[in-house]
Amino acid sequence: MTMKTLYLLVPLAPLSGAIVAGLFGRAIGRAGAHWVTILSVLVSLVASCVIFADVLAGNTFNGSVYTWLTSGETRFEIGFLIDRLSALMMIVVTFVSLLVHIYTIGYMAGDPGYQRFFCYISLFTFSMLMLVMANNFLQLFFGWEAVGLVSYLLIGFWYTRPTAVYANLKAFLVNRVGDFGFLLGIGLVLAHFGTLSYTPVFDQAPALAAGSAGGGLPITLICLLLFVGAMGKSAQFPLHVWLPDSMEGPTPISALIHAATMVTAGIFMVARMSPLFELSQAALSTVMVIGAITALFMGLVALTQFDIKRVVAYSTLSQLGYMTAALGASAYSAAMFHLMTHAFFKALLFLAAGSVIIAMHHEQDMRRMGGLKRYMPWTYWTLLIGAIASAGIPPLAGFFSKDAIIEAIRLAGTPGAMFAYACVLACVFVTAAYTFRMVFMAFHGEPRFDPKPPPHESPAVVTIPLLLLAIPSVAAGWWIGSVVFGDYFGASIVVRPEHASIAKMAADYKGLGGFVLHGLATPPFWLAVAGIATAWYLYRVRTDLPGRIAQGFGPLYALVERKYGFDEMYSIVFAAGARALGSGFWKGGDQRTIDGVMVNGSARLVGWLSGAVRLVQSGLVYWYAFMMIFGICVMYALVKYRVFGG
């Protein structure tokens, strides 16, 4: 089998599984649907591993598979770019997707849409793989939109629930806002470069930036528009509002969307576009500031939530803010490093939360939990590993990538860097506090639920994926530390020499060991410890204090609890505004103008004219004779008095 065949196999295997499960689900049954999709994703994972080994050996691929359309001199092609960046993403996507497929067997058991669900998640995997493997903007946009479409189907999977329908429409519409900017950016790329293929665009970009009259304005505008797309897909402030509501979908989808796939598409895209973003300091500073705001302010919202899935959802928003801020600091490798470590520990947290929900008979409010440690030891210990990794405690995976981002922002020295550094530093404390608040409320203390029937540990199809995700959550920082402290990405990511904070960090700390020793003496580590200690004191020692603190902060706490009012503002300004505008067009345009004037008005005019003509055409001979004599008299008078100039 040639390598090109393997490249095709990676996305087409999940697509084949989705087609079989979707079209022949009734014929093959529930077991057939999950086996065909799981095996197809396993084939994709194995092929991705072979490709990854081949890339590490120095072999890359950048070529067209076929030409979809030719318009004038512009060719729209489907092709693959297989380098160290895409090969790494392929493994992360297929590995997390495989574990989610296995976990789904236990979580969705008994659901009437079982086969449909496996069809959707396999199709989702195909869409994400097409996105990360693309070598041109056309295919990138196809994968981008396909991921958004399938996420709409998955979030609204339980379509009989009004909340699920509302959530998937909200996700779809908010993403359309981002995608509009993304499409405009792609249009500018085609207008300025005459091609949609990455390589010629990246090659011509420096000349455009240097030669433009606006001092790089076209490149800045392209980058900002592309980043608007990333803001929607990766749920960055202020386009973040759709992600928490996506919790209305089944928990396996929460893990798949929030961990390694859809929400990381924007991070991957900006990293892939590093040759463009490195040419615009204005775009980089914008990215960094928006990411820092998202990290801190969404972390604060997580502190006020009681739904266990929503706590993890706002944690995802905050961690995506870290990655985005790193991109703005030109620390692309640190952002990708955190993307990978986050994929493992966040998928672990979501699936562990799903295990709790199963045991609690689909109860999600942490105020009705407590004491679950004795009932669910496997779930507890795996979730605890994910919590420690999320808080950034060494030597777990989250420590390496999070501290690398914070240090890179500190060293950036670009406009907005100090503000961003203050935000991400404060977010360290907040992250540790809300993560361990969840641990202590759900698993420690006295039970706050009806003991009959008692909760119990989840089946093996649920706990085995938890154990498999716990391993990289512990060790991935050491395994893939070369992403940050070595030149792993090579030419697949471009960083200008003056922006190379990661290279400076690697030289200063001389590898991972030195970085760990340095990290133990820096503010982020002690802020994380302080966050854990605060959560322990408030939710294990003085459980009366959280309520009193909430009352003490009053309006400020209420503002954070209401997610800063963005949901209400968007509902009033955009949703209600659009309805009012539509009503105005309907009543003023359709009813009054089109129906009232053009349709009904035309009918009334014709009726009036016909009535007038009908008076003349009476059918009486003497009336016609009178009209003839009257007409002759009029014509005589006109001629007599030279009206016609005769």
C-alpha positions in Angstrom: 0.0 0.0 0.0 1.4 3.4 -1.1 1.5 6.3 1.3 -0.9 8.2 -0.9 -3.4 5.4 -0.4 -2.9 5.7 3.3 -3.6 9.4 3.2 -6.9 8.7 1.5 -7.7 5.9 3.9 -7.5 8.2 7.0 -10.6 10.3 6.2 -12.4 7.8 4.0 -12.5 5.0 6.6 -14.7 7.0 9.1 -16.8 8.3 6.2 -17.4 4.7 5.1 -18.4 3.7 8.6 -20.8 6.7 8.8 -22.4 5.7 5.5 -23.0 2.1 6.5 -24.3 3.0 10.0 -26.5 5.8 8.6 -28.0 4.0 5.6 -28.1 0.4 6.8 -28.4 0.9 10.5 -31.6 -1.0 10.8 -30.3 -3.9 8.7 -27.0 -4.3 10.7 -28.6 -3.6 14.1 -27.2 -1.7 17.1 -24.1 -3.9 17.5 -23.3 -3.7 13.8 -23.5 0.1 13.9 -21.1 0.5 16.7 -18.7 -2.2 15.4 -18.5 -0.8 11.9 -17.8 2.8 13.0 -15.4 1.8 15.8 -13.4 -0.4 13.4 -13.3 2.3 10.7 -12.0 4.9 13.2 -9.4 2.3 14.5 -8.3 1.8 10.9 -7.9 5.6 10.6 -5.9 5.8 13.8 -3.5 3.0 12.7 -3.0 4.7 9.3 -2.4 8.0 11.1 0.3 6.4 13.3 2.0 4.9 10.2 1.9 8.3 8.5 3.3 10.0 11.7 6.2 7.6 11.7 6.8 8.3 8.1 6.8 12.1 8.7 9.2 11.7 11.6 11.5 9.9 9.1 11.6 13.1 7.1 8.9 12.4 4.5 6.2 15.0 3.8 3.5 15.3 1.2 1.8 18.3 -0.4 -0.2 17.5 -3.5 -3.6 17.4 -5.2 -5.9 14.4 -5.2 -8.2 15.7 -7.8 -9.4 18.9 -9.4 -13.0 19.7 -8.3 -13.5 22.8 -10.5 -11.7 25.1 -12.9 -12.8 28.7 -13.3 -10.7 30.7 -15.7 -7.1 30.3 -14.5 -8.2 29.4 -10.9 -8.2 25.7 -10.0 -10.2 24.5 -7.0 -8.6 21.3 -5.8 -8.9 18.6 -3.2 -5.5 17.8 -1.8 -3.5 16.9 1.3 -0.7 18.6 3.2 1.0 16.0 5.4 3.7 17.4 7.6 4.5 17.4 11.3 1.7 19.7 12.2 -1.1 17.8 10.4 0.3 14.3 11.3 0.2 15.2 15.0 -3.4 16.5 14.8 -4.5 13.4 12.9 -3.3 11.1 15.8 -5.0 13.3 18.4 -8.3 13.5 16.5 -8.5 9.8 15.7 -7.3 8.6 19.2 -9.8 10.7 21.1 -12.6 9.9 18.6 -11.9 6.2 19.0 -12.2 6.4 22.8 -15.4 8.4 22.5 -16.9 5.8 20.1 -16.1 3.0 22.7 -17.5 5.1 25.6 -20.7 5.7 23.6 -21.6 2.0 23.7 -22.2 2.3 27.4 -23.5 5.8 27.6 -26.1 5.6 24.8 -27.3 2.0 25.6 -31.0 1.9 25.2 -31.3 5.2 23.3 -33.6 4.8 20.2 -31.2 6.9 18.1 -28.3 4.6 18.7 -27.3 3.9 15.1 -27.9 7.5 14.1 -25.6 8.7 16.8 -22.7 6.5 15.7 -23.3 7.7 12.1 -23.0 11.3 13.2 -19.8 10.9 15.3 -18.1 9.0 12.6 -19.1 11.6 10.1 -17.8 14.3 12.5 -14.4 12.5 12.6 -14.3 12.5 8.8 -15.0 16.2 8.7 -12.3 17.1 11.2 -9.7 15.0 9.4 -10.5 16.7 6.0 -10.0 20.0 7.8 -6.6 19.2 9.3 -5.2 17.4 6.2 -6.2 20.2 3.7 -3.5 21.8 1.6 -5.8 24.6 0.3 -8.4 27.1 1.6 -11.2 25.4 -0.4 -10.8 22.1 1.4 -10.2 23.8 4.7 -13.6 25.6 4.3 -15.3 22.4 3.4 -14.0 20.7 6.5 -14.8 23.8 8.5 -18.4 23.9 7.4 -18.9 20.1 7.6 -17.7 20.1 11.2 -20.2 22.9 12.0 -23.1 21.1 10.3 -22.5 17.8 12.0 -22.1 19.5 15.4 -25.6 21.1 14.7 -27.0 17.6 14.3 -25.2 16.3 17.4 -26.0 19.1 19.8 -29.7 18.7 18.8 -29.5 14.9 18.8 -32.4 14.7 21.3 -34.5 16.9 19.0 -37.7 16.4 21.0 -36.3 18.6 23.8 -36.9 22.3 23.2 -33.6 23.2 25.0 -31.7 21.0 22.6 -33.3 22.6 19.5 -32.5 26.0 20.9 -28.9 25.1 21.6 -28.2 23.7 18.2 -29.8 26.6 16.5 -27.8 29.0 18.7 -24.5 27.1 17.9 -25.3 27.1 14.2 -26.2 30.9 14.0 -23.2 32.1 16.1 -20.9 30.0 14.0 -22.4 31.5 10.9 -21.2 34.9 12.1 -17.7 33.7 12.5 -17.8 31.8 9.2 -19.0 34.9 7.3 -15.7 36.6 8.4 -13.8 33.5 7.5 -15.3 33.3 4.0 -14.5 37.0 3.4 -10.9 36.3 4.5 -10.6 33.4 2.0 -12.1 35.7 -0.7 -9.4 38.3 0.0 -6.8 35.6 -0.3 -8.1 34.6 -3.7 -8.3 38.3 -4.8 -4.7 39.2 -3.7 -2.9 35.9 -4.5 -5.0 34.4 -7.3 -4.8 30.9 -5.8 -6.2 29.1 -2.8 -3.3 26.7 -2.3 -1.4 27.3 0.9 2.2 27.1 -0.5 2.0 29.8 -3.2 0.0 32.0 -0.8 2.6 31.7 1.9 5.4 32.3 -0.6 3.8 35.5 -2.0 2.7 36.9 1.4 5.9 38.7 2.4 6.1 40.5 -0.9 2.5 41.7 -0.5 3.1 42.8 3.1 6.3 44.7 2.1 4.9 46.2 -1.1 1.4 47.3 0.0 0.7 51.0 0.4 -1.1 50.5 3.7 1.9 49.1 5.4 0.7 45.5 5.4 -3.0 46.4 5.7 -4.1 43.7 3.2 -2.3 41.0 5.3 -3.7 42.4 8.5 -7.2 42.4 7.2 -6.9 38.9 5.9 -5.6 37.6 9.2 -8.3 39.4 11.2 -11.1 38.0 9.0 -9.7 34.5 9.3 -9.4 34.9 13.0 -13.1 35.9 13.2 -13.8 32.4 11.9 -11.5 31.0 14.6 -13.4 33.1 17.2 -16.7 31.4 16.2 -15.4 27.9 15.9 -13.1 28.0 19.0 -15.7 30.0 21.0 -13.6 33.1 21.8 -15.1 36.2 23.4 -17.6 37.5 22.4 -18.6 34.6 20.1 -18.4 32.2 23.0 -22.1 31.9 23.9 -22.9 28.8 21.9 -20.4 26.4 23.6 -22.0 26.1 27.1 -25.4 25.4 25.6 -24.0 22.6 23.5 -24.1 20.6 26.7 -27.7 19.8 25.6 -26.2 17.1 23.4 -25.2 13.7 24.8 -22.0 13.6 26.9 -19.9 11.7 24.4 -20.4 14.6 22.0 -19.4 17.1 24.7 -16.1 15.3 24.9 -15.7 15.1 21.1 -16.6 18.7 20.4 -14.8 20.3 23.4 -11.7 18.2 23.6 -9.8 17.5 20.4 -12.0 18.4 17.4 -14.3 21.2 16.6 -13.3 23.8 19.1 -9.6 23.3 18.4 -10.1 23.8 14.7 -9.6 27.5 15.1 -6.4 27.0 17.0 -5.1 24.6 14.4 -6.1 27.0 11.6 -4.2 30.0 13.1 -1.1 27.8 13.7 -1.3 26.6 10.0 -1.6 30.2 8.9 1.5 31.3 10.9 3.3 32.5 7.8 0.5 35.1 7.4 0.0 36.1 11.0 3.7 36.6 11.5 3.5 39.4 9.0 1.0 41.4 11.1 1.8 42.5 14.6 -1.7 44.1 14.9 -3.4 40.8 14.2 -1.1 39.0 16.6 -1.8 41.5 19.4 -5.6 41.2 18.8 -5.4 37.5 19.0 -3.4 37.5 22.2 -5.7 40.0 24.0 -8.9 38.3 23.0 -7.5 34.9 24.1 -6.5 36.3 27.5 -9.9 37.9 28.1 -11.6 34.6 27.2 -9.3 32.7 29.5 -9.9 34.8 32.6 -13.6 35.8 32.3 -14.8 32.4 31.2 -12.9 30.8 34.1 -14.7 33.1 36.5 -18.1 32.0 35.1 -17.1 28.4 35.8 -16.8 29.3 39.5 -20.5 30.1 39.6 -21.9 27.0 37.8 -23.5 24.0 39.5 -24.2 21.8 36.5 -21.1 19.5 36.3 -21.1 19.5 32.5 -21.3 23.3 32.4 -18.3 23.6 34.8 -16.2 21.5 32.4 -17.7 23.4 29.4 -16.6 26.8 30.8 -13.2 25.2 31.6 -12.9 24.4 27.9 -13.6 28.1 27.0 -10.9 29.2 29.5 -8.4 26.7 28.2 -9.1 27.7 24.6 -8.4 31.2 25.7 -4.9 30.1 26.8 -4.2 28.5 23.4 -5.4 31.6 21.6 -3.3 33.9 23.7 -0.3 31.7 23.0 -1.0 32.1 19.2 -1.0 35.8 19.6 2.4 35.6 21.4 3.8 33.7 18.4 4.1 30.6 20.7 2.4 28.4 18.1 4.2 25.3 19.4 3.1 26.0 22.9 -0.5 26.5 21.7 -0.4 23.1 19.9 1.2 21.5 22.9 -1.6 22.7 25.1 -4.1 21.6 22.4 -2.8 18.1 22.7 -2.5 17.9 26.5 -5.9 19.6 26.8 -7.4 17.0 24.4 -6.5 14.2 26.8 -7.4 15.7 30.2 -10.5 17.5 29.0 -11.9 14.4 27.2 -11.2 12.6 30.5 -13.1 15.2 32.5 -16.1 15.1 30.2 -16.3 11.4 30.1 -15.8 11.1 33.9 -18.6 13.7 34.3 -20.7 11.5 32.0 -20.0 8.5 34.2 -21.2 10.5 37.2 -24.4 11.5 35.3 -25.0 7.8 34.5 -24.6 6.8 38.1 -26.8 9.7 39.3 -29.6 8.7 36.9 -28.9 11.7 34.7 -28.7 14.2 37.6 -26.2 17.0 36.7 -26.5 19.4 39.6 -23.5 19.1 41.9 -25.6 20.4 44.9 -27.4 17.0 44.7 -24.3 14.9 44.7 -21.5 14.5 47.3 -19.8 11.5 48.7 -19.5 9.7 45.4 -15.9 8.7 46.0 -17.0 5.6 47.9 -19.5 4.5 45.2 -17.4 5.3 42.1 -13.7 4.8 42.9 -12.5 4.3 39.3 -14.4 7.4 38.1 -13.1 9.4 41.1 -9.4 8.7 40.6 -9.5 9.2 36.9 -11.4 12.5 37.2 -8.9 13.6 39.9 -6.1 13.0 37.5 -7.8 15.1 34.9 -8.4 17.8 37.5 -4.8 17.9 38.6 -3.7 18.1 35.0 -6.2 20.9 34.3 -4.9 22.8 37.3 -1.4 22.6 36.0 0.3 20.7 38.8 3.6 19.1 37.9 4.5 16.6 36.6 1.1 16.1 34.9 0.6 17.1 31.3 -1.2 20.3 31.8 1.7 21.9 33.8 4.1 21.8 30.9 1.9 23.3 28.3 0.2 25.8 30.5 3.4 27.1 32.0 5.0 27.3 28.6 2.1 29.5 27.4 2.4 31.8 30.4 6.1 32.1 30.1 5.9 32.8 26.4 3.4 35.6 26.9 5.7 37.1 29.6 8.6 37.1 27.2 6.6 38.3 24.2 7.2 42.1 24.8 4.6 43.0 22.2 1.6 45.4 22.5 -1.0 43.9 24.9 1.4 41.3 26.3 1.5 42.7 29.9 -2.3 42.8 30.0 -2.5 39.3 28.6 0.1 38.0 31.1 -1.9 39.5 34.0 -5.1 37.7 32.8 -3.6 34.3 32.2 -1.7 34.5 35.6 -4.9 35.3 37.5 -6.6 32.5 35.5 -4.2 29.9 37.0 -5.8 30.5 40.5 -9.3 30.5 39.0 -8.7 27.3 37.1 -7.5 25.4 40.1 -10.3 26.7 42.2 -13.2 25.8 39.9 -11.8 22.4 39.0 -11.3 21.3 42.6 -14.6 22.9 43.6 -16.2 20.3 41.2 -14.1 17.5 42.8 -15.0 18.4 46.3 -18.7 19.1 45.7 -19.3 15.9 43.7 -17.1 13.3 45.4 -16.4 14.4 48.9 -18.5 15.2 52.0 -21.9 13.8 52.9 -24.2 12.4 50.2 -26.9 15.0 49.2 -28.9 12.6 47.0 -31.6 9.9 47.6 -29.7 6.8 48.4 -32.3 4.5 46.8 -31.3 3.3 44.3 -27.6 3.9 45.2 -25.2 5.1 42.6 -22.7 2.6 41.3 -19.5 2.4 39.2 -20.1 2.6 35.4 -19.6 -0.5 33.2 -16.2 -1.3 31.6 -17.1 0.3 28.3 -17.2 3.6 30.2 -14.3 3.2 32.7 -11.8 1.7 30.2 -11.7 4.9 28.0 -11.3 6.8 31.3 -8.2 4.8 32.2 -6.8 5.1 28.7 -7.2 8.9 28.8 -5.7 9.1 32.3 -2.4 7.7 31.0 -1.6 10.6 28.5 -3.1 13.1 31.0 -0.3 12.1 33.3 2.6 11.4 30.9 1.9 13.4 27.7 3.9 16.3 29.0 7.0 14.2 29.0 6.2 12.3 25.8 5.6 15.4 23.6 7.7 17.9 25.4 9.8 18.2 22.3 6.9 20.1 20.8 8.0 23.0 22.9 11.6 22.4 23.8 12.8 21.1 20.4 12.3 22.0 16.8 9.6 19.4 16.2 7.4 21.4 13.9 10.3 22.6 11.7 9.0 24.4 8.5 5.4 23.6 9.2 5.2 26.6 11.5 6.9 29.9 10.7 8.1 32.2 13.5 10.0 35.4 12.9 13.3 35.6 14.9 12.1 38.5 17.0 9.0 36.5 18.1 10.8 33.3 19.0 10.1 33.3 22.7 9.8 29.5 22.8 13.3 29.1 21.4 14.5 31.5 24.1 12.7 29.5 26.7 14.3 26.2 25.5 17.7 27.8 25.6 17.2 29.3 29.1 15.9 26.2 30.8 17.9 23.6 28.9 15.1 21.0 28.4 12.0 19.8 30.3 13.9 19.0 33.6 15.1 22.6 33.9 11.6 23.9 33.0 10.1 21.8 35.8 12.5 23.1 38.4 11.9 26.6 37.2 8.2 26.1 37.3 8.2 25.1 40.9 9.6 28.5 41.9 7.3 30.7 39.7 4.0 32.3 40.5 1.8 30.0 38.4 2.6 26.9 40.4 1.9 28.6 43.8 -1.2 30.2 42.4 -2.5 26.8 41.4 -1.7 25.4 44.9 -3.5 28.4 46.4 -6.5 27.7 44.2 -6.7 24.1 45.3 -6.3 25.1 48.9 -9.1 27.7 48.6 -11.5 25.2 47.1 -10.7 22.7 49.8 -11.3 25.3 52.6 -14.5 26.6 51.1 -16.1 23.2 50.1 -14.7 20.9 52.8 -14.0 23.0 55.9 -16.3 26.1 55.8 -19.1 25.0 53.5 -21.2 28.0 54.7 -18.7 30.5 53.2 -19.5 30.2 49.4 -23.1 31.3 49.9 -22.0 34.2 52.1 -19.4 35.2 49.6 -21.9 35.2 46.8 -24.2 37.4 48.8 -21.4 39.7 49.7 -20.5 40.3 46.1 -24.1 40.8 45.2 -24.6 42.4 41.8 -21.0 41.5 40.7 -21.6 37.8 41.4 -25.0 37.9 39.7 -23.3 39.5 36.6 -20.8 36.7 36.4 -23.4 34.0 37.1 -25.5 35.4 34.2 -22.4 35.1 31.9 -22.0 38.9 31.8 -25.4 39.3 30.2 -24.2 38.3 26.7 -27.0 35.7 26.2 -29.7 38.3 27.1 -28.0 41.0 25.0 -27.8 38.8 21.9 -31.4 37.6 22.5 -32.7 41.2 22.7 -30.5 42.9 20.2 -30.0 40.3 17.5 -32.6 37.6 17.9 -35.5 39.9 18.9 -34.1 42.6 16.5 -34.0 40.1 13.6 -37.6 39.1 14.4 -38.7 42.7 14.5 -36.9 43.4 11.2 -38.5 40.3 9.7 -41.9 41.4 11.0 -41.4 44.8 9.5 -40.4 43.4 6.1 -43.4 41.0 6.3 -46.0 43.5 7.2 -44.6 46.5 5.4 -43.0 44.7 2.4 -45.1 41.6 1.9 -48.5 42.5 3.2 -48.7 46.2 2.4 -46.4 46.6 -0.6 -46.5 43.3 -2.5 -49.9 42.1 -1.5 -51.6 45.5 -0.8 -50.2 47.6 -3.6 -48.9 45.3 -6.3 -51.3 42.4 -6.2 -54.5 43.7 -4.6 -53.8 47.2 -5.9 -53.5 45.9 -9.5 -56.7 44.0 -9.1 -58.6 47.0 -7.8 -57.2 49.2 -10.6 -58.3 46.7 -13.3 -61.7 46.4 -11.6 -62.1 50.2 -11.6 -61.1 50.5 -15.2 -63.3 47.7 -16.3 -66.2 49.3 -14.5 -65.6 52.6 -16.3 -65.3 50.9 -19.7 -68.4 48.9 -18.9 -70.4 52.1 -18.6 -69.4 53.0 -22.2 -70.1 49.6 -23.6 -73.7 49.5 -22.6 -75.1 47.6 -25.7 -77.8 50.3 -26.4 -77.9 51.5 -30.0 -79.1 55.0 -29.2 -76.2 55.4 -26.8 -73.7 54.5 -29.5 -75.4 56.9 -31.9 -75.2 59.7 -29.3 -71.5 59.0 -28.7 -70.7 59.1 -32.4 -72.5 62.5 -32.8 -70.7 63.8 -29.7 -67.3 62.6 -31.1 -67.9 64.3 -34.5 -68.8 67.6 -32.7 -65.6 67.4 -30.6 -63.4 66.8 -33.7 -65.1 69.6 -35.6 -64.4 72.0 -32.7 -60.8 71.0 -32.6 -60.3 71.6 -36.3 -62.4 74.7 -36.3 -60.3 76.4 -33.6 -57.0 75.1 -35.0 -56.2 73.0 -31.9 -54.0 70.8 -34.1 -52.3 73.8 -35.7 -54.2 73.4 -39.1 
